[in-house]
C-alpha cells in the first residue's frame, strides 16, 4: 500500500460511524452484512448508511456484491492488512515482531497486545459460563422448555433458568410429556416467580430472553449483572384447543422452534464479540426465526 491509499483509508475511517460499520463487517467475516442489517445494528437511517458504505467502498475498505434486491457488504481483509503493514513496515528498525505486532494475525483491525496477554484473555472468556434467564408470564411451558434445552445443549458453557411474572405454580403436564419423550431431564423443574432472580443473592445474569409477547410489554425487575436482553416471541401452546394429539403437536412445535433458536445462540462466538455485536446477533435470532416460523 502506498501513502495515497493509506491516507484515503484513514480519511474514510475518521468518521466514528464509518469506523463502527467497518468493525461490524470485520466481525461478520466472509458472510458479510446487508445495508439494512448494518443500519439496524447502529440505529441509523438507511439513507445515512448508504452514504457511509459508499465512502468505505471508495477507500477500498469494503466490497459489495449484489444479492437479489440487496447488496451484501464485506470488509476487504487484504486491504486492512495492507494498511496495518504500511503503518508497521518501519517499526523497530523494520522488524515489527520486536514491537509485539504480528501483522499476519491482525484479523480484527487492531494490533495484538504483548505476547501472552491476548491468549490469556481469550482463554478466560472462552471458559466463562453464561447465565441465561428465560421469561414468560406463567412459567409453565415456553420458558421451561427453553431452560431445559439450553442446559442440555449448552455443554457447560451456559447455565439456564426460567421464571414468570405471574407463575402458574406448576409445570404444564404436556410440557413435561414432550420433554421426557425427547429424553430431557425434568426432575428439578418448577414454576417460579421472576422475583427470585432480582434479589441480591440471585445469580449474575448475562442474558435475559422473553419468549411470550405478554411479558415483553411488562416492566421487568432490575436484573443483577446488567444482562443483554432480547425478545424471542413464541406462540403459547397452552392456548391450543382440541384433541390431545393436536395439543401435544403444539407443544412439540414450540420445542422445535426454541431448539432451533438456541442452536443459533450457542453457536455464536461470544468471547470474540463486543456487546453491540452480541446484541445485534441475539435480536436477529429472534426476528429471523419469527419470520421463518410465521
C-alpha contacts under 8 A as a table, 3 or more apart, distances in Angstrom:
res1	aa1	res2	aa2	distance
1	X	5	X	6.33
1	X	6	X	6.75
1	X	82	X	5.80
1	X	83	X	6.63
1	X	86	X	6.27
2	X	5	X	5.54
2	X	6	X	6.31
2	X	86	X	7.56
3	X	6	X	5.04
3	X	7	X	6.12
4	X	7	X	5.22
4	X	8	X	6.28
5	X	8	X	5.08
5	X	9	X	6.26
5	X	59	X	7.41
6	X	9	X	5.10
6	X	10	X	6.21
6	X	83	X	6.20
6	X	86	X	7.64
7	X	10	X	5.12
7	X	11	X	6.08
8	X	11	X	5.16
8	X	12	X	6.30
8	X	59	X	5.57
9	X	12	X	5.17
9	X	13	X	6.29
9	X	56	X	7.76
9	X	59	X	5.25
9	X	60	X	7.39
9	X	61	X	6.96
9	X	83	X	7.91
10	X	13	X	5.03
10	X	14	X	5.94
11	X	14	X	5.12
11	X	15	X	7.72
12	X	15	X	6.59
12	X	18	X	6.93
12	X	55	X	6.12
12	X	56	X	5.79
12	X	59	X	6.47
13	X	16	X	7.12
13	X	18	X	5.69
13	X	19	X	5.06
13	X	56	X	7.70
14	X	18	X	7.51
14	X	19	X	7.10
15	X	18	X	5.26
15	X	19	X	6.18
16	X	19	X	5.06
16	X	20	X	6.27
17	X	20	X	5.09
17	X	21	X	6.22
17	X	52	X	7.65
18	X	21	X	4.90
18	X	22	X	6.06
18	X	52	X	5.87
18	X	53	X	7.53
18	X	56	X	7.23
19	X	22	X	5.17
19	X	23	X	6.18
20	X	23	X	5.16
20	X	24	X	6.21
21	X	24	X	5.20
21	X	25	X	6.34
21	X	38	X	6.91
21	X	53	X	7.95
22	X	25	X	5.11
22	X	26	X	6.20
22	X	56	X	7.92
22	X	61	X	7.84
22	X	62	X	7.73
22	X	75	X	6.62
23	X	26	X	5.00
23	X	27	X	6.28
23	X	108	X	7.54
23	X	109	X	7.35
24	X	27	X	5.15
24	X	28	X	6.17
24	X	38	X	7.74
24	X	277	X	7.07
25	X	28	X	4.93
25	X	29	X	6.47
25	X	32	X	5.91
25	X	33	X	6.72
25	X	73	X	7.41
25	X	74	X	5.78
25	X	75	X	5.35
26	X	29	X	5.44
26	X	74	X	7.51
26	X	75	X	5.54
26	X	77	X	7.67
26	X	107	X	7.73
26	X	108	X	6.15
26	X	109	X	7.50
27	X	108	X	7.00
27	X	273	X	7.43
28	X	31	X	6.18
28	X	32	X	5.21
28	X	33	X	6.90
28	X	74	X	7.89
29	X	32	X	5.77
29	X	74	X	7.17
29	X	75	X	7.44
30	X	74	X	6.67
31	X	74	X	7.33
32	X	72	X	6.24
32	X	73	X	5.40
32	X	74	X	4.52
32	X	75	X	7.39
33	X	37	X	6.19
33	X	38	X	6.67
33	X	72	X	5.44
33	X	73	X	5.44
33	X	74	X	6.78
34	X	37	X	5.45
34	X	38	X	6.56
34	X	70	X	6.78
34	X	71	X	5.84
34	X	72	X	4.42
34	X	73	X	5.88
35	X	38	X	5.13
35	X	39	X	6.09
35	X	46	X	7.15
35	X	49	X	6.76
35	X	50	X	7.08
35	X	70	X	7.85
35	X	71	X	7.08
35	X	72	X	7.11
35	X	73	X	7.34
36	X	39	X	5.06
36	X	40	X	6.08
36	X	46	X	6.51
37	X	40	X	5.15
37	X	41	X	6.12
38	X	41	X	5.12
38	X	42	X	6.26
38	X	49	X	7.50
39	X	42	X	5.34
39	X	43	X	5.61
39	X	44	X	4.81
39	X	45	X	6.27
39	X	46	X	5.81
39	X	49	X	5.91
40	X	43	X	4.93
40	X	44	X	6.51
41	X	44	X	7.99
41	X	276	X	7.57
41	X	277	X	7.76
41	X	280	X	5.61
44	X	48	X	6.59
44	X	49	X	6.55
45	X	48	X	5.42
45	X	49	X	6.47
46	X	49	X	5.02
46	X	50	X	6.27
47	X	50	X	5.22
47	X	51	X	6.58
48	X	51	X	5.21
48	X	52	X	6.54
49	X	52	X	5.22
49	X	53	X	6.12
50	X	53	X	5.13
50	X	54	X	6.11
51	X	54	X	5.26
51	X	55	X	6.49
52	X	55	X	5.15
52	X	56	X	6.36
53	X	56	X	5.11
53	X	57	X	6.08
53	X	62	X	7.70
54	X	57	X	5.04
54	X	58	X	6.12
55	X	58	X	5.18
55	X	59	X	6.42
56	X	59	X	5.17
56	X	60	X	6.41
56	X	61	X	5.40
56	X	62	X	5.83
57	X	60	X	4.96
57	X	61	X	5.71
57	X	62	X	4.87
57	X	63	X	6.06
57	X	64	X	7.78
58	X	61	X	7.64
59	X	62	X	7.87
60	X	63	X	7.21
60	X	76	X	7.20
60	X	79	X	6.97
61	X	75	X	6.02
61	X	76	X	5.22
61	X	77	X	7.89
61	X	79	X	6.17
61	X	80	X	6.85
62	X	73	X	6.50
62	X	74	X	5.49
62	X	75	X	4.43
62	X	76	X	5.02
63	X	73	X	5.66
63	X	74	X	5.44
63	X	75	X	6.46
63	X	76	X	6.34
64	X	71	X	6.00
64	X	72	X	5.54
64	X	73	X	4.52
64	X	74	X	6.53
65	X	71	X	5.37
65	X	72	X	5.23
65	X	73	X	6.53
66	X	69	X	7.39
66	X	70	X	6.04
66	X	71	X	4.43
66	X	72	X	6.32
67	X	70	X	5.20
67	X	71	X	5.40
67	X	72	X	6.37
68	X	71	X	7.64
76	X	79	X	5.35
76	X	80	X	6.39
77	X	80	X	4.98
77	X	81	X	6.16
77	X	107	X	7.28
78	X	81	X	5.17
78	X	82	X	6.10
79	X	82	X	4.97
79	X	83	X	6.26
80	X	83	X	5.10
80	X	84	X	6.39
80	X	109	X	6.93
81	X	84	X	5.05
81	X	85	X	6.03
81	X	103	X	6.84
81	X	104	X	7.43
81	X	106	X	6.92
81	X	107	X	7.63
82	X	85	X	4.97
82	X	86	X	6.09
83	X	86	X	5.07
83	X	87	X	6.40
84	X	87	X	5.15
84	X	88	X	6.28
84	X	103	X	6.73
84	X	106	X	8.00
85	X	88	X	5.15
85	X	89	X	5.59
85	X	103	X	6.39
86	X	89	X	5.46
87	X	90	X	7.62
87	X	91	X	7.84
88	X	91	X	4.84
88	X	94	X	7.73
88	X	96	X	6.14
89	X	94	X	5.64
89	X	95	X	7.59
89	X	96	X	6.87
90	X	93	X	5.54
90	X	94	X	4.08
90	X	95	X	7.08
90	X	96	X	7.36
91	X	94	X	5.13
91	X	95	X	6.05
91	X	96	X	5.12
91	X	99	X	7.01
92	X	95	X	5.39
92	X	96	X	6.03
92	X	98	X	6.24
92	X	99	X	6.44
93	X	96	X	7.97
95	X	98	X	5.87
95	X	99	X	7.75
96	X	99	X	5.38
96	X	100	X	6.91
96	X	101	X	5.59
96	X	102	X	7.16
97	X	100	X	5.13
97	X	101	X	5.36
97	X	102	X	6.20
98	X	101	X	7.38
100	X	112	X	7.35
100	X	113	X	6.86
100	X	114	X	5.39
100	X	115	X	6.49
101	X	111	X	6.10
101	X	112	X	6.25
101	X	113	X	7.65
101	X	114	X	7.95
102	X	105	X	5.47
102	X	106	X	6.61
102	X	111	X	7.45
102	X	112	X	6.97
103	X	106	X	5.24
103	X	111	X	7.70
104	X	107	X	7.64
105	X	112	X	7.81
106	X	109	X	6.04
106	X	110	X	6.15
106	X	111	X	6.11
106	X	112	X	6.87
107	X	110	X	7.57
112	X	115	X	7.96
112	X	118	X	6.85
113	X	117	X	6.27
113	X	118	X	6.06
114	X	117	X	5.81
114	X	118	X	7.30
115	X	118	X	6.92
115	X	119	X	7.83
116	X	119	X	5.31
116	X	120	X	6.10
117	X	120	X	5.23
117	X	121	X	6.27
118	X	121	X	5.17
118	X	122	X	6.12
119	X	122	X	5.22
119	X	123	X	6.06
120	X	123	X	5.16
120	X	124	X	6.33
121	X	124	X	5.28
121	X	125	X	6.30
122	X	125	X	5.15
122	X	126	X	6.02
122	X	271	X	6.82
122	X	272	X	7.84
123	X	126	X	5.16
123	X	127	X	6.18
124	X	127	X	5.17
124	X	128	X	6.43
125	X	128	X	5.21
125	X	271	X	5.28
126	X	271	X	5.64
127	X	157	X	7.41
128	X	157	X	6.70
129	X	156	X	6.77
129	X	157	X	4.58
129	X	158	X	5.17
129	X	159	X	6.76
130	X	157	X	6.22
130	X	158	X	4.68
130	X	159	X	6.10
130	X	205	X	7.46
130	X	206	X	5.80
130	X	207	X	7.68
131	X	158	X	5.89
131	X	159	X	4.86
131	X	160	X	5.96
131	X	161	X	7.71
131	X	203	X	7.39
131	X	204	X	6.92
131	X	205	X	4.98
131	X	206	X	5.25
131	X	207	X	6.53
132	X	158	X	6.95
132	X	159	X	6.13
132	X	160	X	4.77
132	X	161	X	6.15
132	X	205	X	6.09
132	X	206	X	6.00
132	X	207	X	4.74
132	X	208	X	5.81
132	X	209	X	7.68
133	X	147	X	7.69
133	X	160	X	5.89
133	X	161	X	4.75
133	X	162	X	5.32
133	X	163	X	7.44
133	X	205	X	7.12
133	X	207	X	6.28
133	X	208	X	4.73
133	X	209	X	6.29
134	X	143	X	5.10
134	X	144	X	7.72
134	X	146	X	6.84
134	X	147	X	6.67
134	X	160	X	7.59
134	X	161	X	6.25
134	X	162	X	4.59
134	X	163	X	6.52
134	X	208	X	5.92
134	X	209	X	4.92
134	X	210	X	5.85
134	X	211	X	6.91
135	X	139	X	6.92
135	X	143	X	5.48
135	X	162	X	5.78
135	X	163	X	5.23
135	X	164	X	5.46
135	X	165	X	7.80
135	X	194	X	7.67
135	X	208	X	7.46
135	X	209	X	6.20
135	X	210	X	4.70
135	X	211	X	6.05
135	X	212	X	7.51
135	X	215	X	7.36
136	X	139	X	5.44
136	X	142	X	6.89
136	X	143	X	5.71
136	X	163	X	6.77
136	X	164	X	5.05
136	X	165	X	7.02
136	X	210	X	6.07
136	X	211	X	5.66
136	X	212	X	5.24
136	X	214	X	7.61
136	X	215	X	5.86
137	X	163	X	7.95
137	X	164	X	4.58
137	X	165	X	4.93
137	X	166	X	5.33
137	X	167	X	6.35
137	X	212	X	7.17
137	X	214	X	6.77
137	X	215	X	5.63
138	X	141	X	7.77
138	X	163	X	7.89
138	X	164	X	5.21
138	X	165	X	6.79
138	X	166	X	5.28
138	X	167	X	4.08
138	X	168	X	4.83
138	X	169	X	7.90
138	X	191	X	7.57
139	X	142	X	7.13
139	X	143	X	5.79
139	X	144	X	6.24
139	X	162	X	6.89
139	X	163	X	5.29
139	X	164	X	4.64
139	X	165	X	7.98
139	X	166	X	7.76
139	X	167	X	5.31
139	X	168	X	6.51
139	X	171	X	7.25
139	X	191	X	5.35
139	X	192	X	6.68
139	X	193	X	7.93
140	X	143	X	7.13
140	X	144	X	6.12
140	X	167	X	7.30
140	X	168	X	6.34
140	X	169	X	7.78
140	X	170	X	6.33
140	X	171	X	4.28
140	X	172	X	5.15
140	X	175	X	7.39
140	X	191	X	5.87
141	X	144	X	5.27
141	X	145	X	6.01
141	X	171	X	6.69
141	X	172	X	6.10
141	X	175	X	5.50
141	X	236	X	7.93
141	X	237	X	7.60
141	X	238	X	7.41
142	X	145	X	5.16
142	X	146	X	6.28
142	X	211	X	6.67
142	X	212	X	7.83
142	X	234	X	7.52
142	X	236	X	7.20
142	X	237	X	7.99
142	X	254	X	7.03
142	X	255	X	7.78
143	X	146	X	5.11
143	X	147	X	6.16
143	X	162	X	5.52
143	X	163	X	6.99
143	X	211	X	6.50
144	X	147	X	5.12
144	X	148	X	6.33
144	X	162	X	5.87
144	X	163	X	7.87
144	X	171	X	7.72
144	X	175	X	7.87
144	X	189	X	7.57
144	X	191	X	7.95
145	X	148	X	5.30
145	X	149	X	6.21
145	X	175	X	7.06
145	X	179	X	7.39
145	X	255	X	6.40
145	X	258	X	7.70
146	X	149	X	5.23
146	X	150	X	6.10
146	X	162	X	7.91
146	X	255	X	7.69
146	X	258	X	6.13
146	X	259	X	7.49
146	X	262	X	7.89
147	X	150	X	5.50
147	X	151	X	6.22
147	X	160	X	5.06
147	X	161	X	5.42
147	X	162	X	5.87
148	X	151	X	5.34
148	X	152	X	6.48
148	X	160	X	7.46
148	X	184	X	7.08
148	X	185	X	7.53
148	X	186	X	7.56
149	X	152	X	5.29
149	X	153	X	6.16
149	X	184	X	7.69
149	X	259	X	6.67
149	X	262	X	7.82
150	X	153	X	5.22
150	X	154	X	5.22
150	X	158	X	7.04
150	X	159	X	7.56
150	X	160	X	6.18
150	X	262	X	6.63
151	X	154	X	5.42
151	X	155	X	7.23
151	X	156	X	7.56
151	X	158	X	6.55
151	X	159	X	5.92
151	X	160	X	5.63
152	X	155	X	6.33
152	X	184	X	7.76
153	X	263	X	7.79
153	X	266	X	7.97
154	X	157	X	5.39
154	X	158	X	5.12
154	X	159	X	7.61
154	X	266	X	6.53
155	X	158	X	7.09
156	X	159	X	7.06
162	X	192	X	7.72
162	X	194	X	7.91
163	X	167	X	7.23
163	X	191	X	6.73
163	X	192	X	5.23
163	X	193	X	5.26
163	X	194	X	4.83
164	X	167	X	4.93
164	X	191	X	7.61
164	X	192	X	6.28
164	X	193	X	5.02
164	X	194	X	5.22
165	X	193	X	5.89
165	X	194	X	5.78
165	X	215	X	7.09
166	X	193	X	6.69
167	X	170	X	7.89
167	X	191	X	5.93
167	X	192	X	5.58
167	X	193	X	5.63
168	X	171	X	7.48
168	X	191	X	6.38
168	X	192	X	7.85
169	X	190	X	7.42
169	X	191	X	4.94
169	X	192	X	6.47
170	X	190	X	6.07
170	X	191	X	5.00
171	X	175	X	6.85
171	X	176	X	7.21
171	X	189	X	7.29
171	X	190	X	5.99
171	X	191	X	5.64
172	X	175	X	5.25
172	X	176	X	6.76
173	X	176	X	5.25
173	X	177	X	6.20
174	X	177	X	4.72
174	X	178	X	6.15
174	X	248	X	6.54
174	X	251	X	7.00
175	X	178	X	5.59
175	X	179	X	6.24
175	X	251	X	6.67
176	X	179	X	5.23
176	X	180	X	5.97
176	X	186	X	6.65
177	X	180	X	5.33
177	X	181	X	6.17
178	X	181	X	5.07
178	X	182	X	6.61
178	X	248	X	7.30
178	X	251	X	6.86
178	X	252	X	6.25
179	X	182	X	5.33
179	X	183	X	6.55
179	X	184	X	5.36
179	X	185	X	7.67
179	X	186	X	7.30
180	X	183	X	4.94
180	X	184	X	5.26
180	X	185	X	6.81
180	X	186	X	6.97
181	X	184	X	7.56
185	X	188	X	7.92
186	X	189	X	5.57
192	X	196	X	7.63
193	X	196	X	6.02
194	X	197	X	5.59
194	X	198	X	6.99
194	X	221	X	7.89
195	X	198	X	5.17
195	X	199	X	6.92
195	X	221	X	7.36
196	X	199	X	6.34
196	X	202	X	6.73
197	X	202	X	4.93
197	X	203	X	6.91
197	X	223	X	6.96
197	X	224	X	7.83
198	X	202	X	6.23
198	X	221	X	6.16
198	X	222	X	6.21
198	X	223	X	5.26
198	X	224	X	6.47
199	X	202	X	5.37
199	X	224	X	7.76
200	X	224	X	7.58
202	X	224	X	7.24
203	X	224	X	7.24
204	X	223	X	7.91
204	X	224	X	5.18
204	X	225	X	4.67
205	X	208	X	7.26
205	X	223	X	7.02
205	X	224	X	6.06
205	X	225	X	5.16
205	X	226	X	7.08
205	X	227	X	5.43
206	X	225	X	6.47
206	X	226	X	7.11
206	X	227	X	4.31
206	X	228	X	6.21
207	X	227	X	4.79
207	X	228	X	4.82
207	X	229	X	5.70
208	X	227	X	6.38
208	X	228	X	6.31
208	X	229	X	4.76
208	X	230	X	6.73
209	X	229	X	5.67
209	X	230	X	5.11
209	X	231	X	5.64
209	X	232	X	6.49
210	X	213	X	7.68
210	X	215	X	6.79
210	X	216	X	5.98
210	X	229	X	7.95
210	X	230	X	6.60
210	X	231	X	4.87
210	X	232	X	5.88
210	X	233	X	6.76
211	X	216	X	7.84
211	X	231	X	6.22
211	X	232	X	4.84
211	X	233	X	4.36
211	X	234	X	5.65
212	X	215	X	5.92
212	X	216	X	6.54
212	X	231	X	7.92
212	X	232	X	7.35
212	X	233	X	4.80
212	X	234	X	5.83
212	X	235	X	7.09
212	X	236	X	7.31
213	X	216	X	5.07
213	X	217	X	6.84
213	X	233	X	5.78
213	X	234	X	7.83
214	X	217	X	5.83
214	X	218	X	7.10
215	X	218	X	5.09
216	X	231	X	6.80
223	X	226	X	6.30
223	X	227	X	7.06
224	X	227	X	7.45
228	X	275	X	7.84
228	X	279	X	6.69
229	X	279	X	7.64
230	X	279	X	7.73
230	X	282	X	6.39
230	X	283	X	5.71
230	X	286	X	7.44
231	X	283	X	7.16
231	X	286	X	6.31
232	X	285	X	7.74
232	X	286	X	4.50
232	X	287	X	7.43
232	X	290	X	7.57
233	X	286	X	7.20
233	X	290	X	7.24
234	X	254	X	7.01
234	X	257	X	7.80
234	X	290	X	7.64
235	X	254	X	7.43
236	X	239	X	5.81
236	X	240	X	7.53
236	X	254	X	7.96
237	X	240	X	5.44
237	X	247	X	7.10
237	X	250	X	5.17
237	X	251	X	5.31
237	X	254	X	6.90
238	X	247	X	7.75
238	X	251	X	7.78
240	X	246	X	7.92
240	X	247	X	5.85
240	X	250	X	6.94
241	X	246	X	7.68
241	X	247	X	6.42
242	X	246	X	6.27
242	X	247	X	6.62
243	X	246	X	5.25
243	X	247	X	6.34
244	X	247	X	5.10
244	X	248	X	6.04
245	X	248	X	5.07
245	X	249	X	6.05
246	X	249	X	5.10
246	X	250	X	6.53
247	X	250	X	5.14
247	X	251	X	6.61
248	X	251	X	5.12
248	X	252	X	6.22
249	X	252	X	4.96
249	X	253	X	6.15
250	X	253	X	5.14
250	X	254	X	6.29
251	X	254	X	5.07
251	X	255	X	6.26
252	X	255	X	5.01
252	X	256	X	6.26
253	X	256	X	5.09
253	X	257	X	6.13
254	X	257	X	5.15
254	X	258	X	6.25
255	X	258	X	5.34
255	X	259	X	6.06
256	X	259	X	4.97
256	X	260	X	6.19
257	X	260	X	5.31
257	X	261	X	6.49
257	X	289	X	7.90
257	X	293	X	7.74
258	X	261	X	5.13
258	X	262	X	6.05
259	X	262	X	5.13
259	X	263	X	6.10
260	X	263	X	5.24
260	X	264	X	6.55
261	X	264	X	5.22
261	X	265	X	6.24
261	X	285	X	6.34
261	X	286	X	7.36
261	X	289	X	6.88
262	X	265	X	4.78
262	X	266	X	5.99
263	X	266	X	5.31
263	X	267	X	6.25
264	X	267	X	5.25
264	X	268	X	6.78
264	X	285	X	7.10
265	X	268	X	5.56
265	X	282	X	6.98
265	X	285	X	7.42
269	X	272	X	5.61
269	X	273	X	6.65
270	X	273	X	5.32
270	X	274	X	7.85
270	X	278	X	6.94
273	X	276	X	7.97
273	X	277	X	5.83
273	X	278	X	6.10
274	X	277	X	5.47
274	X	278	X	6.23
275	X	278	X	5.08
275	X	279	X	5.96
276	X	279	X	5.17
276	X	280	X	6.26
277	X	280	X	5.10
277	X	281	X	6.29
278	X	281	X	5.05
278	X	282	X	6.21
279	X	282	X	5.37
279	X	283	X	6.09
280	X	283	X	5.27
280	X	284	X	6.09
281	X	284	X	5.02
281	X	285	X	6.24
282	X	285	X	5.10
282	X	286	X	6.56
283	X	286	X	5.36
283	X	287	X	6.21
284	X	287	X	5.02
284	X	288	X	5.63
285	X	288	X	5.39
285	X	289	X	5.81
286	X	289	X	5.39
286	X	290	X	5.98
287	X	290	X	5.23
287	X	291	X	6.22
288	X	291	X	5.22
288	X	292	X	6.22
289	X	292	X	5.12
289	X	293	X	6.00
290	X	293	X	5.13
290	X	294	X	5.96
291	X	294	X	5.14
